[in-house]
Amino acid sequence: MIKVGLLGCGTVGSGVVELLDKNLETISRRMGDLIELTRVVDQDLDKCRALGIEESKLSSNFDDILYDDEIDIVVELIGGIEPALTFIMKAMEQGKHVVTANKDLIAEKGKELFDMAQAHKVDFYFEASVAGGIPIIYPLKQSLAGNRIQEVIGILNGTTNYILSKMSEEGHSFEDVLREAQELGYAEADPSADIDGLDAGRKIAILASIAFNSRVTVDDVYVEGISKITPSDIKFARELGFVIKLLAVAKQAEDGSIQARVHPAFLPYKHPLAAVNDVYNAVFVRGDAVGEIMHYGRGAGKLPTASSVVGDIIDIGRNIVYKANSRISCTCYEDKPILDVSQLKTQFYIRMTVKDRPGVLAGIAGVFGSNNVSLATVLQTTHGGEMAELILITHQVEERDLNDSLAVLKGMHIVGNIDNVIRLEGMDIM
């Protein structure tokens, strides 16, 4: 009998309880032993009672899991850094295997947790920490282990993908669609972690660490949100053959250097991620052997996330049955340099307001040229009056050269405003 202790009766916790109850026989057969949810701990026991959990299994004290020698696996679903970190560390010290869906904890405290798991020879699984029900941690660690992974690009936040999809479909402003997303429950009352890119930043830090075998923390990730995206940007993107997505990007160069970033991007229609809309997530992976593959599905929600958690429980249960725990230790065994965003080379979309008179375009092109920035596409729209809107697509340039150009342009009397600057991604798919 494999015995499980559950921390947290929230959305995902309730999904785990439901899934273990509904598919108990199938799960036990696949695992190779019987499984039992032995203890459930939460500060709000009424939430747990509402799930139909027996009173004898409920507790508000973590020690009832920690010091129960019969409990094999602890499932942490309370979220946040503390007290989750302390609980997990103590559980590992007691020789208990751990499953978590806590992306914040993995992104910020991953090294300490993996070191503790290795020291006590216990399993530490976290499939549900990235992209909810989409399997991506296991494939990167095992199925694709024979590859040199070159890039991982993901749509990893359902809230921002919903907002950008709706803006594209309906032409509404960012503020209006955000309000709608909050009313529908897709966005939190305080949506900053989503719309500012922080949630996706934590997730790509985890994926980059696994894909490139080198520690990448959330502080290493350049993060930019979607609040500056306007219906005008979406309109011009469509005219030029692109969609705008909030992308989480991790790439490894031939010299082993790593880039990790989250930002809005112009993505060609032909790219597989371009068709991922609404609240769905997807992860695009390129490896030297496998080529290009994509994992797609629901990146959040009670049962999709619970699916990943229960999958981890089953895998650890199999390890217990066959006495094969601690097979896969931390895969961050290298120390690769992480590039600053200013060192990256890519193409850019620039939307600016300029004075509508002869010689302006030549003056602007001259500034770009003197800073090693070459222009691939130039569009100009006039609406009457003294000002015109200028749309530029650059060739691939180094980001600091572009920034030097923009700094000069901002001080020129012929430039009214630099309205938006957005990177292009996925151009090698075109």
Secondary structure, 3 states (H helix, E strand, C coil): CEEEEEECCCHHHHHHHHHHHHCHHHHHHHHCCCEEEEEEECCCHHHHHCCCCCHHHEECCCHHHHCCCCCCEEEECCCCCCCHHHHHHHHHHCCCEEEECCHHHHHHHHHHHHHHHHHCCCCEECHHHCCCCCCCHHHHHHHCCCCCEEEEEEECCHHHHHHHHHHHHHCCCHHHHHHHHHHCCCCCCCCHHHHCCHHHHHHHHHHHHHHHCECCCHHHCEECCCCCCCHHHHHHHHHCCEEEEEEEEEEECCCCCEEEEEEEEEEECCCHHHHCCCCEEEEEEEECCCEEEEEEEECCCHHHHHHHHHHHHHHHHHHHHCCCCCCCCCCCCECCCECCHHHCEECEEEEEEEECCCCHHHHHHHHHHHCCCCEEEEEEEECCCCEEEEEEEECCEEHHHHHHHHHHHHCCCCEEEEEEEEEECCHHHC
